[in-house]
Amino acid sequence: MNLDSFVTLLKTSYSAYNLLVRMQEKQ
């Protein structure tokens, strides 16, 4: 796995985590 794909994976995970946190805050 090269650095580019790792950074993309990291950004995707971060975005998904942020979305999850926002959804929990609304409840």
Distance bins in CASP14 RR format, pairs under 12 A and 6 or more apart:
PFRMAT RR
TARGET T0000
AUTHOR 0000-0000-0000
RMODE 2
METHOD distances of the structure
MODEL  1
1 7 0 0 0 0 0 1 0 0 0 0 0
1 8 0 0 0 0 0 1 0 0 0 0 0
1 9 0 0 0 0 1 0 0 0 0 0 0
1 10 0 0 0 0 0 1 0 0 0 0 0
2 8 0 0 0 0 0 1 0 0 0 0 0
2 9 0 0 0 0 0 1 0 0 0 0 0
3 9 0 0 0 0 0 1 0 0 0 0 0
3 10 0 0 0 0 0 1 0 0 0 0 0
4 10 0 0 0 0 0 1 0 0 0 0 0
4 11 0 0 0 0 0 1 0 0 0 0 0
5 11 0 0 0 0 0 1 0 0 0 0 0
5 12 0 0 0 0 0 1 0 0 0 0 0
6 12 0 0 0 0 0 1 0 0 0 0 0
6 13 0 0 0 0 0 1 0 0 0 0 0
7 13 0 0 0 0 0 1 0 0 0 0 0
7 14 0 0 0 0 0 1 0 0 0 0 0
8 14 0 0 0 0 0 1 0 0 0 0 0
8 15 0 0 0 0 0 1 0 0 0 0 0
9 15 0 0 0 0 0 1 0 0 0 0 0
9 16 0 0 0 0 0 1 0 0 0 0 0
10 16 0 0 0 0 0 1 0 0 0 0 0
10 17 0 0 0 0 0 1 0 0 0 0 0
11 17 0 0 0 0 0 1 0 0 0 0 0
11 18 0 0 0 0 0 1 0 0 0 0 0
12 18 0 0 0 0 0 1 0 0 0 0 0
12 19 0 0 0 0 0 1 0 0 0 0 0
13 19 0 0 0 0 0 1 0 0 0 0 0
13 20 0 0 0 0 0 1 0 0 0 0 0
14 20 0 0 0 0 0 1 0 0 0 0 0
14 21 0 0 0 0 0 1 0 0 0 0 0
15 21 0 0 0 0 0 1 0 0 0 0 0
15 22 0 0 0 0 0 1 0 0 0 0 0
16 22 0 0 0 0 0 1 0 0 0 0 0
16 23 0 0 0 0 0 1 0 0 0 0 0
17 23 0 0 0 0 0 1 0 0 0 0 0
17 24 0 0 0 0 0 1 0 0 0 0 0
18 24 0 0 0 0 0 1 0 0 0 0 0
18 25 0 0 0 0 0 1 0 0 0 0 0
19 25 0 0 0 0 0 1 0 0 0 0 0
19 26 0 0 0 0 0 1 0 0 0 0 0
20 26 0 0 0 0 0 1 0 0 0 0 0
20 27 0 0 0 0 0 1 0 0 0 0 0
21 27 0 0 0 0 0 1 0 0 0 0 0
END
